[in-house]
Amino acid sequence: MRKLCTFICVFLALCVYATFPQRNERPDDRCQCTVISKSIKEIAKFNVGMTRGDLSQVFDMDGGLSTRKSNRYIYKKCAYIKVDVEFEPLGDSSNVESPNDKIIKISKPYLEYPFAD
């Protein structure tokens, strides 16, 4: 009798649990979060003192207006992820960007649609 009562209690508990709404998390959602987490970790490696050449390994320039001293970059793996970067031009004083220009400021990554020229 005791076993039957325990079985019924466990069965009822499982039935009640099954009727509660579950988190709306699907396997695809976990996969997307993993991709975003890896992207943030990779982007966080870029710091003041690195060069435009270092940045160009992971980022491309976004469309729109830019100068040698300031530019917006898109993450190569996802063009919706962007950073704003300010540079200290090194070498000649022309407006031609150099891979040796030093990063003096870099924003936190943010989301935005890519610009097209």
C-alpha positions in Angstrom: 0.0 0.0 0.0 2.8 2.4 0.9 4.5 1.8 -2.5 1.2 2.5 -4.3 0.8 5.7 -2.4 4.4 6.8 -3.2 3.9 6.0 -6.8 0.6 8.0 -7.0 2.3 11.0 -5.3 5.3 10.9 -7.7 3.0 10.5 -10.7 0.8 13.5 -9.6 3.9 15.6 -8.9 5.2 14.8 -12.4 1.8 15.7 -14.0 1.7 19.0 -12.1 5.3 19.8 -13.1 4.5 19.0 -16.8 1.7 21.5 -16.8 3.9 24.5 -15.6 5.1 26.7 -18.5 8.8 25.9 -19.2 11.4 28.5 -20.2 11.1 29.4 -23.8 14.7 28.3 -24.4 15.3 26.1 -27.4 18.6 24.5 -28.4 19.0 27.2 -31.1 18.8 29.9 -28.4 21.7 28.3 -26.5 23.7 28.1 -29.7 23.2 31.8 -30.4 24.2 32.7 -26.9 27.4 30.7 -27.3 28.2 32.4 -30.6 27.6 35.9 -29.0 29.7 34.9 -26.0 32.7 33.8 -28.2 32.4 37.0 -30.2 32.4 39.3 -27.1 35.5 37.4 -25.8 37.3 37.9 -29.1 36.4 41.6 -29.4 37.4 42.2 -25.8 41.0 41.3 -26.7 41.4 44.7 -28.6 42.8 47.4 -26.4 44.3 50.9 -26.4 47.9 50.7 -27.8 47.1 48.1 -30.4 47.3 49.1 -34.1 44.9 49.5 -37.0 46.6 46.5 -38.5 45.8 44.4 -35.5 42.2 45.5 -35.7 41.9 44.7 -39.4 42.4 41.0 -38.6 39.0 40.8 -37.0 37.2 43.9 -38.2 36.4 45.7 -41.5 35.6 49.4 -41.9 31.9 50.1 -41.9 30.4 52.3 -44.6 29.7 56.0 -44.1 31.9 58.9 -43.2 35.3 58.3 -41.6 38.6 60.0 -41.0 42.1 58.7 -40.3 41.7 59.6 -36.7 38.2 58.1 -36.1 36.3 55.3 -37.7 33.5 52.7 -37.2 34.3 49.1 -37.7 32.2 46.0 -38.2 33.0 42.5 -36.9 33.9 40.2 -39.8 31.9 37.3 -38.4 28.8 39.4 -38.0 28.3 42.8 -39.6 25.7 43.8 -37.0 28.4 44.0 -34.3 30.3 47.3 -34.3 32.9 49.3 -32.5 33.9 52.9 -32.7 37.7 53.5 -32.8 39.9 56.5 -32.4 43.5 56.4 -33.6 46.7 58.3 -33.2 48.2 58.6 -36.7 51.8 57.5 -36.9 54.2 58.3 -39.7 53.4 60.8 -42.4 50.8 63.5 -41.8 48.7 62.6 -44.8 45.1 61.4 -44.5 46.1 58.0 -45.7 45.4 55.3 -43.1 48.4 53.4 -41.9 48.3 49.9 -40.4 50.7 51.3 -37.8 48.2 53.9 -36.5 47.7 53.3 -32.7 44.3 52.8 -31.1 43.8 55.5 -28.5 40.1 54.7 -27.8 37.8 51.8 -28.6 34.1 51.6 -27.7 32.3 48.6 -26.2 30.7 46.5 -29.0 27.2 47.5 -30.0 24.6 46.3 -32.4 23.5 48.3 -35.5 22.6 47.6 -39.1 25.6 48.0 -41.5 25.9 51.1 -43.5 26.3 51.0 -47.3 28.0 53.5 -49.4 
